[in-house]
Amino acid sequence: MADPSTYRPKPGEIPTDPGVYRFRDKDGRVIYVGKAKSLRPRLSSYFQDIAALHPRTATMVRTGASVEWTVVRTEVEALQLEYSWIKEYDPRFNVKYRDDKSYPYLAVTLGDEFPRAQVMRGAKRKGTRYFGPFSHAWAIRETLDLLLRPFPMRTCSSGVFKRATASGRPCLLGYIDKCSAPCVGRVSPEEHRAIAEDFCDFMTGNTTKFVKRIEQRMRQASSELEFELAARLRDDIGALNKALEKSAVVFGDATDADVFALADDELEAAVQVFHVRGGRIRGQRGWVVEKESEDVPDLVSHLLLQVYGDQTPDAVPREVLVPVLPSEDDVVQVWLSGLRGSQVDLRIPQRGDKRALMETVQRNAEQSLARHKVTRAGDLTARSLALQELQDTLDLPEAPLRIECFDVSHVQGTNVVASMVVFEDGLPRKSEYRRFIVRSALTPGPDGLPGSVDDTAAMHEVLTRRFQRYLDERDRATDVEMDDAEHHESLDGDLEVEEHGRRASGPIDEETGRPRKFAYPPNLVVVDGGLPQVNAARAALSELGIDDVALVGLAKRLEEVWVPGQDFPVILPRTSEGLYLLQRVRDEAHRFAITFHRQRRSKAMTTSALDGIPGLGVTRQKALLKHFGSVKRLRSATAPEIEEVPGIGASLAAVVVERLHQEGGATVPAVNLTTGEVLD
């Protein structure tokens, strides 16, 4: 690790303005992002007596090799810039709130022609309204099943919708009046969208008007002696009331708030939030975070940044109730108000129903922390022990905090691919997984049939390509700007900042601002295989002049660990945490490689009659098939009709007609590219 004094900036160089700073390691990777009211005292505090720092902060300072800072005009701008850089660089030493589960949302795809209600997880999509989060997907489905009676909107997938449109028959929900069946034209797109918008209006808390509207229609139907319609409307009212009962009534004044609570110990903190919309609890969510050196106000500040940083304005409530005000609470409140577009009240509830609800959320946070403690000790201890065992067994200079594993996958020499998976601190880092298409390891067979694959040659090719890219990126990183550069750039169009410090531009793509694909070397390379694969990998590294990366192979038969240059493998005990970690890394690489191989194999299984037509690539083939529906219909089309497809000119249309009719209109069969067998 580096000596902090080697890159400590002179105190006189650091400004006293508000700003954001970044620590980088020896490879130029951003490892920590922070903000400060005044940069000079904050940065100087990192370079005082190391023994006085929090252990994790001391590790960060020793891991760093350079520091740079950006001056901004206000503390709110510093908050915005800090959040954007944390999202961009994902620094290792920053606070990371980990969801204790993947929370589902009830989503309505208002961006579609016929909006669909469904369960959604993961990143939010543009043009979609979200409600929740809910604790369980079944809770969404129960609620949706009740509300489809008064709001019969589409819930089917695109495939089911297209099949119903083509056949002219709706699905079961259409027959039992839980869908208005826009697929067969029972309602127009405008009428169906009105149903979807009413559904969204109901979910946001405007419930009374819908109940009153249906009650009025029920009485009118009854007075007109339409008793069947009145009975159906009565059932709709019952469904609405039952759905409302599932949402606990907590306030009578349509309160719109998020209520946070926190429980912590010396190592970690558990956070819970209840989302209250329209006076009702609409969802619940939880996180667990390592405390490091942050106190509770700093934790709350980082929490609010993560929760609301990438949300749409309608997702920010009018009130944010917290157990402790965040550090610089006035700045955070201004930032939240800017996101929402109106005033946001950030405060601690003191009495009444809101205080009682916070106590309920607090009990949930305490139970969440207690549950997490059961697994935390075993998990942290096991990972630390595994890394320490690998360091001791393989005689490494430091614990292998970054492990990369490579595997090759193919079937009888076809679609040869390889995978690279990355584990950092004993956990998978899926954003840095990579896939390779292997080209040079295939030996051609007789009569043009696929030949055999030399697995060692494939491994040699993959390692060469991966580490050649690393060398290229490292060469770029040598061009470091050592002088104190000062320039202006724009953030969100109107924020002027000044950047100072030592900056290594190599590992970071200057266009995207993200780390380049292969910019950082691993501490340990693991290959799936025995001594031949290890030797092939060692040869690839030696040819590139890389001798500071440890290398091992894990053979499947007896789970032996092979080290280059040794005639016998290292046998780890079956109960070894180090062996278990290597197995996890190897199995993940195997899974990732097989998944990629199956994707390529499925795409290459059949060939279309359109393949081989000059000028007709994949994009134009898809356009033709989308326009005509099938090759059979395309074959019966004339050249002028084909010209109507975007991207198809007169000459290309003539070529398509000629090729499709060159066999007298006979259908060109689909062929298995591996065996040559004609498929039905």
C-alpha positions in Angstrom: 0.0 0.0 0.0 1.0 3.6 -0.7 2.4 6.0 1.8 -0.1 8.9 2.1 2.7 11.4 2.4 3.8 10.6 -1.2 0.6 12.2 -2.7 -0.4 14.6 0.1 -1.2 18.0 -1.5 0.2 21.1 0.0 -2.3 22.8 2.3 -1.9 26.1 0.5 -3.0 24.4 -2.8 -6.3 23.3 -1.4 -9.1 25.9 -1.6 -11.5 26.7 1.2 -14.5 26.7 -1.1 -17.2 24.0 -1.1 -16.5 21.1 -3.4 -16.2 17.4 -4.1 -13.0 15.3 -3.9 -12.0 11.9 -5.3 -9.3 9.5 -4.1 -7.8 7.2 -6.8 -5.6 4.1 -6.4 -2.4 3.3 -8.3 -4.4 2.1 -11.3 -6.4 5.3 -11.5 -9.6 3.8 -10.3 -11.8 6.1 -8.1 -12.0 4.5 -4.6 -13.8 7.2 -2.7 -15.9 10.3 -3.4 -16.8 12.9 -0.8 -18.0 16.4 -0.4 -17.2 19.2 2.0 -18.3 22.7 2.9 -14.6 23.7 2.9 -12.2 21.4 1.0 -9.0 22.4 2.9 -9.9 21.2 6.4 -11.7 18.1 5.1 -8.8 16.9 2.9 -6.2 17.8 5.4 -7.9 15.5 8.0 -7.1 12.5 5.8 -3.4 13.1 6.0 -3.0 13.5 9.8 -1.9 10.7 12.0 -3.0 7.5 10.3 -3.4 5.8 13.7 -6.1 8.3 14.7 -8.3 7.4 11.6 -11.1 4.9 11.5 -9.5 1.5 10.3 -11.5 1.5 7.1 -10.6 5.2 6.4 -7.0 4.4 7.1 -7.1 1.5 4.6 -8.6 3.8 2.0 -5.9 6.5 2.4 -3.2 3.8 2.2 -4.8 2.3 -0.9 -5.0 5.7 -2.6 -2.3 7.0 -4.8 -3.7 10.4 -5.8 -6.4 12.9 -4.8 -8.2 15.5 -6.9 -11.0 17.9 -6.1 -13.6 20.0 -7.9 -14.7 23.4 -6.6 -18.4 24.3 -6.9 -20.4 27.4 -6.0 -22.9 26.0 -3.4 -23.3 23.1 -1.1 -26.4 21.9 -3.0 -24.3 21.7 -6.2 -21.7 19.7 -4.2 -24.4 17.3 -3.1 -25.6 16.9 -6.7 -22.0 16.3 -8.0 -21.2 13.9 -5.2 -24.2 11.8 -6.0 -23.6 11.7 -9.8 -19.9 10.6 -9.2 -20.9 7.9 -6.7 -23.4 6.5 -9.3 -20.8 6.8 -12.1 -17.7 5.3 -10.4 -19.2 3.0 -7.7 -16.3 3.7 -5.4 -15.2 0.8 -3.2 -14.9 2.7 0.1 -18.2 4.7 -0.2 -21.2 3.8 1.9 -23.3 1.2 0.0 -26.9 0.6 1.1 -27.8 -3.0 0.2 -31.4 -3.9 -0.2 -32.3 -6.8 2.0 -34.5 -8.0 -0.8 -35.5 -7.2 -4.4 -38.7 -5.2 -4.0 -41.5 -5.6 -6.6 -43.6 -2.7 -7.9 -47.0 -2.5 -9.5 -46.3 -0.9 -12.8 -48.6 0.6 -15.5 -46.9 1.0 -18.9 -48.5 4.2 -20.0 -46.0 4.6 -22.7 -47.6 1.7 -24.7 -50.5 2.1 -27.0 -52.5 -0.2 -24.8 -51.2 0.3 -21.2 -50.5 -2.9 -19.2 -50.6 -3.4 -15.5 -47.9 -5.9 -14.2 -45.4 -6.7 -11.5 -42.0 -5.2 -12.2 -38.6 -5.2 -10.5 -35.2 -3.6 -11.2 -34.5 -0.3 -12.9 -37.4 2.0 -13.7 -38.4 2.5 -17.3 -39.4 5.7 -19.0 -43.1 6.1 -19.6 -44.2 3.7 -16.9 -46.0 4.6 -13.6 -44.9 2.7 -10.5 -46.8 2.1 -7.3 -45.1 0.6 -4.3 -42.8 -1.0 -3.5 -44.7 -4.0 -2.1 -43.3 -6.6 0.3 -44.3 -9.5 -1.9 -45.3 -10.0 -5.5 -48.3 -12.0 -4.4 -49.6 -8.9 -2.6 -49.5 -7.0 -5.9 -51.3 -9.8 -7.7 -54.0 -10.0 -5.0 -54.6 -6.2 -5.2 -54.5 -6.3 -9.0 -57.0 -9.2 -9.1 -59.5 -7.2 -7.0 -59.1 -4.0 -9.0 -59.4 -5.5 -12.4 -63.2 -5.8 -11.9 -63.8 -2.0 -11.6 -60.8 -1.2 -13.8 -60.7 -3.9 -16.6 -57.4 -3.0 -18.1 -54.9 -5.2 -19.9 -52.5 -7.4 -17.9 -51.4 -9.9 -20.6 -47.9 -10.1 -22.2 -47.1 -8.8 -25.7 -47.1 -12.4 -27.1 -50.6 -13.2 -25.6 -51.9 -9.9 -26.8 -50.7 -10.4 -30.4 -52.1 -14.0 -30.6 -55.5 -12.8 -29.4 -55.4 -10.0 -32.0 -54.5 -12.4 -34.8 -57.1 -15.0 -33.7 -59.9 -12.5 -32.9 -60.6 -14.3 -29.6 -59.8 -12.7 -26.2 -58.1 -14.5 -23.4 -59.9 -15.9 -20.3 -59.9 -12.5 -18.5 -61.7 -11.0 -21.4 -64.5 -13.6 -21.1 -64.9 -13.1 -17.4 -65.0 -9.3 -17.6 -61.7 -8.7 -15.9 -60.3 -7.2 -19.1 -61.9 -4.8 -21.6 -60.3 -6.8 -24.4 -58.8 -4.1 -26.5 -57.0 -6.9 -28.5 -60.3 -7.7 -30.3 -61.6 -4.1 -30.5 -64.2 -4.2 -27.6 -62.9 -0.8 -26.6 -60.9 1.8 -28.5 -57.3 2.7 -27.6 -58.6 6.0 -26.1 -61.2 4.2 -24.0 -58.6 1.7 -22.7 -56.2 4.4 -21.9 -58.9 6.2 -19.9 -59.4 3.0 -17.8 -55.6 2.8 -17.2 -55.5 6.5 -16.1 -58.4 6.0 -13.7 -56.6 3.0 -12.3 -53.5 5.1 -11.7 -55.6 7.8 -10.2 -57.1 5.3 -7.7 -53.7 4.0 -6.8 -52.4 7.4 -6.0 -55.1 7.8 -3.3 -58.0 9.5 -5.0 -60.4 6.6 -4.0 -63.6 8.3 -2.8 -64.7 9.7 -6.1 -64.6 6.3 -7.8 -66.6 4.6 -5.1 -69.2 7.4 -5.2 -69.3 7.3 -9.0 -70.0 3.6 -9.1 -72.6 3.9 -6.3 -74.4 6.5 -8.4 -74.4 4.3 -11.4 -75.6 1.3 -9.4 -78.6 3.3 -8.1 -79.4 4.6 -11.6 -79.3 1.0 -13.0 -81.5 -0.2 -10.2 -84.1 2.6 -10.8 -84.1 1.6 -14.5 -84.7 -2.0 -13.5 -81.4 -3.1 -14.9 -80.7 -5.4 -11.9 -77.9 -7.5 -13.5 -75.9 -4.3 -14.2 -76.7 -3.0 -10.7 -75.5 -6.3 -9.2 -72.2 -6.2 -11.2 -71.6 -2.6 -10.0 -72.4 -3.7 -6.5 -69.6 -6.3 -6.8 -67.3 -3.7 -8.2 -67.9 -1.5 -5.1 -67.1 -4.6 -2.9 -63.9 -5.2 -4.8 -62.8 -1.5 -4.3 -63.6 -1.6 -0.6 -61.7 -4.9 -0.1 -58.7 -3.4 -1.9 -58.9 -0.4 0.3 -59.0 -2.6 3.4 -55.7 -4.2 2.4 -54.0 -0.7 2.7 -53.8 0.2 6.4 -55.4 3.6 7.1 -53.0 5.6 9.1 -54.0 9.2 8.5 -57.3 10.8 7.6 -55.9 13.8 5.8 -54.4 12.1 2.7 -50.9 12.4 4.1 -48.1 12.0 1.4 -44.9 11.0 3.3 -42.0 8.7 3.5 -41.2 7.6 7.1 -37.7 6.4 7.8 -36.2 4.7 10.9 -32.8 3.3 11.7 -31.3 0.8 14.1 -27.5 0.4 14.3 -24.7 -1.3 16.2 -20.9 -0.8 16.1 -20.5 -2.3 12.6 -23.7 -1.8 10.6 -27.1 -0.1 10.5 -30.5 -1.3 9.2 -32.9 1.1 7.7 -36.6 0.8 7.0 -39.0 3.1 5.2 -42.8 3.1 4.9 -44.2 4.8 1.9 -47.4 6.6 2.8 -49.6 7.8 -0.1 -53.0 9.2 0.3 -53.0 8.5 4.0 -52.3 4.8 3.5 -49.2 2.6 3.7 -48.5 1.7 0.0 -45.2 0.0 0.5 -42.2 -0.9 2.6 -38.5 -1.1 1.9 -35.3 -1.9 3.8 -31.5 -1.6 3.6 -28.4 -2.7 5.5 -25.2 -0.6 5.4 -21.7 -0.8 6.9 -21.3 2.1 9.3 -17.5 2.7 8.7 -16.6 6.1 10.3 -19.9 7.8 9.5 -22.2 9.0 12.3 -25.9 8.6 12.1 -26.6 12.1 10.5 -24.1 11.3 7.7 -25.8 7.9 7.2 -29.2 9.5 6.9 -27.8 12.0 4.4 -26.3 9.3 2.2 -29.5 7.3 2.5 -31.7 10.1 1.2 -29.2 10.6 -1.7 -29.5 7.0 -2.7 -33.3 6.8 -2.3 -34.3 9.9 -4.2 -31.3 10.6 -6.4 -32.6 8.9 -9.5 -36.3 9.3 -8.9 -38.9 11.2 -10.9 -40.4 14.3 -9.3 -43.7 12.5 -8.5 -41.8 9.9 -6.5 -40.6 12.5 -4.0 -43.3 13.0 -1.3 -44.4 16.2 0.4 -43.0 15.1 3.7 -39.8 13.1 4.6 -39.8 12.0 8.2 -36.5 10.9 9.6 -35.3 9.7 13.1 -32.3 12.1 13.0 -31.8 15.1 10.8 -29.1 14.6 8.2 -25.9 16.5 8.3 -26.4 19.8 6.5 -30.2 19.2 6.6 -31.0 22.6 5.0 -28.9 21.7 2.0 -30.6 18.3 1.7 -34.0 19.9 2.0 -33.3 22.4 -0.8 -32.1 19.5 -2.9 -35.2 17.4 -2.3 -37.4 20.5 -3.0 -35.6 21.0 -6.3 -36.2 17.3 -7.3 -39.9 17.5 -6.5 -40.4 21.0 -7.9 -42.2 22.2 -4.8 -41.5 22.5 -1.1 -40.5 19.2 0.8 -40.8 19.2 4.6 -37.8 17.3 6.0 -38.2 16.9 9.8 -38.4 14.6 12.9 -42.0 13.8 14.0 -42.5 14.8 17.6 -46.0 13.6 18.5 -49.3 12.3 17.2 -50.0 9.6 14.6 -46.8 10.3 12.6 -44.7 9.8 15.7 -46.5 6.5 16.4 -46.0 5.3 12.8 -42.2 6.1 13.1 -42.1 3.9 16.2 -43.6 1.1 14.2 -41.0 1.6 11.5 -38.3 1.7 14.2 -39.4 -1.7 15.5 -39.2 -3.1 11.9 -35.7 -1.7 11.6 -34.6 -3.3 14.9 -36.0 -6.7 13.8 -34.3 -6.4 10.4 -30.9 -5.7 12.1 -31.4 -8.7 14.5 -32.1 -11.0 11.5 -29.1 -9.6 9.7 -26.8 -10.2 12.6 -27.6 -13.9 12.4 -26.0 -14.2 9.0 -23.6 -11.2 9.2 -21.0 -12.8 11.5 -20.8 -16.0 9.5 -20.6 -14.2 6.1 -18.0 -11.6 7.0 -15.9 -14.1 8.8 -16.1 -16.7 6.0 -15.1 -14.2 3.3 -12.2 -12.8 5.3 -11.0 -16.3 6.2 -11.3 -17.4 2.6 -9.1 -14.5 1.3 -6.6 -15.1 4.1 -6.4 -18.8 3.3 -5.8 -18.2 -0.4 -3.1 -15.6 0.5 -1.3 -18.1 2.8 -1.7 -21.2 0.7 -0.7 -19.6 -2.6 2.0 -17.5 -0.9 0.6 -14.2 -2.3 2.0 -10.8 -1.2 -1.5 -9.6 -0.3 -5.0 -11.0 -0.1 -6.6 -11.5 -3.5 -9.2 -8.8 -3.3 -9.9 -9.0 -7.0 -10.2 -12.4 -8.6 -10.8 -13.1 -12.3 -11.8 -16.5 -13.5 -11.9 -17.7 -17.1 -13.8 -20.7 -18.7 -14.2 -22.0 -22.3 -17.5 -23.4 -23.5 -18.4 -25.2 -26.8 -20.2 -28.3 -28.2 -18.1 -30.4 -30.5 -16.1 -27.4 -31.8 -19.1 -25.2 -32.6 -19.8 -21.7 -31.2 -16.6 -21.6 -29.1 -16.9 -18.9 -26.4 -15.3 -18.0 -23.2 -16.2 -16.0 -20.1 -14.5 -13.8 -17.5 -16.1 -13.2 -14.2 -14.9 -10.9 -11.4 -15.1 -11.3 -7.7 -14.1 -8.4 -5.4 -13.8 -8.8 -1.7 -15.2 -12.3 -2.1 -18.4 -11.1 -3.8 -19.3 -11.1 -7.5 -19.1 -7.8 -9.4 -21.3 -8.5 -12.3 -20.9 -5.2 -14.0 -17.3 -6.2 -14.9 -18.1 -9.7 -16.3 -16.9 -10.1 -19.9 -17.7 -12.5 -22.8 -15.3 -13.6 -25.6 -15.9 -15.2 -29.0 -13.0 -17.6 -29.5 -11.7 -17.7 -33.1 -8.2 -19.2 -33.3 -8.6 -22.5 -31.3 -10.8 -24.4 -33.8 -9.1 -27.1 -36.0 -11.1 -27.6 -39.2 -12.4 -31.1 -39.8 -12.7 -33.1 -43.1 -15.2 -32.0 -45.8 -15.9 -28.7 -44.1 -17.3 -30.3 -40.9 -16.5 -28.7 -37.6 -13.3 -29.9 -36.2 -11.9 -30.3 -32.7 -11.2 -27.4 -30.2 -7.9 -27.1 -28.5 -9.0 -25.9 -25.0 -5.5 -24.7 -24.2 -5.2 -22.7 -27.3 -8.6 -21.1 -26.5 -7.5 -20.3 -23.0 -4.2 -18.8 -24.4 -6.2 -16.6 -26.8 -8.6 -15.3 -24.2 -5.9 -14.5 -21.6 -3.9 -12.8 -24.3 -6.8 -10.6 -25.4 -7.8 -9.7 -21.9 -4.3 -8.7 -20.7 -3.3 -7.0 -24.0 -6.3 -4.7 -23.4 -5.0 -4.1 -19.9 -1.6 -3.2 -21.2 -3.1 -0.8 -23.7 -5.1 0.9 -21.0 -2.1 1.0 -18.6 -0.1 2.7 -21.3 -2.7 5.4 -21.6 -2.6 5.8 -17.8 1.1 6.6 -17.9 0.2 10.0 -19.5 -0.7 11.5 -16.1 -1.3 15.2 -15.7 1.1 16.0 -12.9 0.6 19.8 -12.9 -2.3 21.4 -11.1 -4.7 21.7 -14.0 -7.5 24.2 -13.8 -10.4 24.2 -16.3 -14.1 24.8 -16.4 -16.8 22.4 -17.4 -20.6 22.5 -17.2 -22.8 20.4 -15.0 -26.5 20.2 -16.0 -25.9 23.2 -18.3 -25.3 25.9 -15.7 -22.9 24.7 -13.0 -19.4 25.9 -13.4 -16.7 23.9 -11.5 -12.9 24.0 -11.2 -10.9 20.8 -11.1 -7.6 20.6 -9.3 -5.2 17.9 -8.3 -3.4 15.0 -9.9 -5.5 13.2 -12.5 -4.8 9.9 -14.3 -6.9 9.8 -17.5 -6.0 6.3 -18.7 -8.4 3.9 -16.9 -11.3 6.4 -17.3 -13.0 6.8 -20.7 -12.9 10.5 -21.3 -16.1 10.3 -23.5 -18.3 8.3 -21.1 -16.6 9.1 -17.8 -16.7 5.4 -16.9 -13.9 3.0 -16.3 -12.6 1.3 -19.4 -13.4 -2.4 -19.8 -10.1 -3.9 -18.9 -8.4 -1.1 -17.1 -7.6 -2.9 -13.8 -5.4 -5.9 -13.2 -6.6 -8.8 -10.9 -4.7 -10.0 -7.8 -5.4 -13.6 -8.8 -6.4 -15.3 -12.1 -8.3 -18.6 -11.9 -8.7 -20.8 -15.0 -11.2 -23.7 -15.2 -8.9 -26.7 -15.8 -5.8 -28.5 -14.8 -2.1 -28.1 -15.5 -2.4 -27.8 -19.3 -4.8 -24.9 -19.0 -2.7 -23.3 -16.3 0.5 -23.6 -18.5 -1.4 -22.1 -21.5 -2.5 -19.1 -19.4 1.0 -18.7 -17.9 2.5 -18.7 -21.5 0.0 -16.0 -22.5 1.0 -13.8 -19.5 4.7 -14.4 -20.1 4.5 -13.4 -23.7 3.0 -10.1 -22.7 5.6 -9.6 -20.0 3.2 -9.8 -17.1 4.8 -11.4 -14.0 3.0 -9.7 -11.1 -0.4 -11.5 -11.4 -0.9 -14.8 -9.5 -2.3 -17.7 -11.5 -4.0 -21.0 -10.5 -6.2 -23.6 -12.1 -9.1 -25.5 -10.4 -9.6 -29.0 -11.9 -13.2 -30.3 -11.6 -12.4 -34.0 -11.0 -10.8 -33.8 -7.5 -11.1 -30.0 -7.0 -7.3 -29.7 -7.2 -5.6 -26.3 -7.2 -2.8 -26.3 -9.8 0.0 -23.7 -9.6 2.2 -23.1 -12.6 5.7 -24.5 -12.3 4.7 -27.2 -9.8 4.4 -30.9 -10.7 1.8 -31.7 -8.1 -1.4 -29.8 -7.2 -2.2 -28.1 -4.0 -4.9 -30.0 -2.1 -7.1 -27.8 0.1 -9.3 -29.4 2.8 -12.9 -30.0 1.8 -13.9 -27.7 4.6 -11.6 -24.9 3.5 -13.3 -21.5 3.0 -10.6 -20.7 0.4 -11.6 -23.8 -1.7 -15.2 -22.9 -1.4 -14.5 -19.4 -2.7 -12.6 -20.8 -5.7 -15.4 -23.2 -6.4 -17.9 -20.3 -6.4 -15.8 -18.3 -8.7 -15.3 -21.3 -11.1 -18.9 -22.3 -11.1 -20.0 -18.7 -11.8 -17.6 -18.5 -14.8 -18.9 -21.9 -16.0 -22.5 -20.7 -15.7 -21.8 -17.4 -17.5 -19.9 -19.2 -20.4 -22.7 -21.8 -20.9 -25.3 -19.1 -21.0 -23.4 -17.2 -23.7 -22.8 -20.4 -25.6 -26.5 -21.3 -25.6 -27.4 -17.9 -26.8 -25.1 -18.1 -29.8 -26.1 -21.7 -30.5 -29.8 -20.9 -30.6 -29.2 -18.0 -33.0 -27.1 -20.2 -35.3 -29.3 -23.3 -35.4 -31.4 -22.3 -38.4 -30.9 -20.2 -41.5 -33.6 -18.3 -43.3 -34.4 -18.1 -47.0 -33.3 -14.5 -46.7 -29.8 -15.4 -45.7 -27.2 -14.9 -48.4 -29.0 -12.3 -50.4 -26.5 -9.5 -51.2 -27.3 -6.2 -49.4 -29.8 -7.8 -47.1 -28.4 -7.8 -43.6 -30.0 -8.7 -40.2 -31.7 -5.3 -39.8 -33.3 -5.3 -43.2 -34.3 -9.0 -42.8 -36.1 -8.0 -39.6 -37.8 -5.1 -41.3 -39.1 -7.3 -44.1 -40.4 -10.0 -41.8 -42.0 -7.4 -39.6 -43.7 -5.8 -42.6 -44.9 -9.0 -44.3 -45.2 -11.3 -41.3 -43.5 -14.4 -42.9 -41.2 -15.5 -45.7 -44.2 -17.1 -47.4 -46.0 -13.7 -47.7 -42.8 -12.0 -48.7 -42.4 -14.5 -51.5 -45.8 -13.7 -52.9 -45.1 -9.9 -52.8 -44.0 -7.9 -55.9 -41.0 -5.6 -56.1 -43.0 -2.4 -55.7 -44.6 -3.8 -52.6 -41.2 -4.7 -51.1 -39.9 -1.2 -51.9 -42.5 0.1 -49.4 -40.4 -1.3 -46.5 -38.0 1.4 -45.1 -34.4 0.8 -46.2 -35.3 -1.3 -49.3 -34.6 0.3 -52.6 -35.7 -0.6 -56.1 -32.5 -2.6 -57.0 -32.5 -4.5 -53.7 -36.2 -5.3 -54.0 -35.6 -6.8 -57.5 -32.7 -8.9 -56.1 -35.0 -10.2 -53.2 -37.8 -11.1 -55.7 -35.3 -12.9 -58.0 -33.7 -14.9 -55.2 -37.0 -15.9 -53.6 -38.3 -17.1 -57.0 -35.2 -18.6 -58.4 -36.3 -22.1 -57.4 -39.8 -21.7 -58.9 -41.3 -20.4 -55.8 -40.3 -23.5 -53.8 -39.9 -23.0 -50.1 -36.3 -22.8 -49.0 -36.0 -25.1 -46.0 -34.4 -24.2 -42.6 -31.1 -26.1 -42.2 -29.3 -27.0 -39.0 -25.9 -25.4 -39.5 -24.1 -27.9 -37.3 -25.2 -31.2 -38.9 -26.6 -30.0 -42.3 -30.0 -31.7 -41.4 -33.1 -30.2 -43.0 -35.5 -29.1 -40.4 -39.3 -29.3 -40.7 
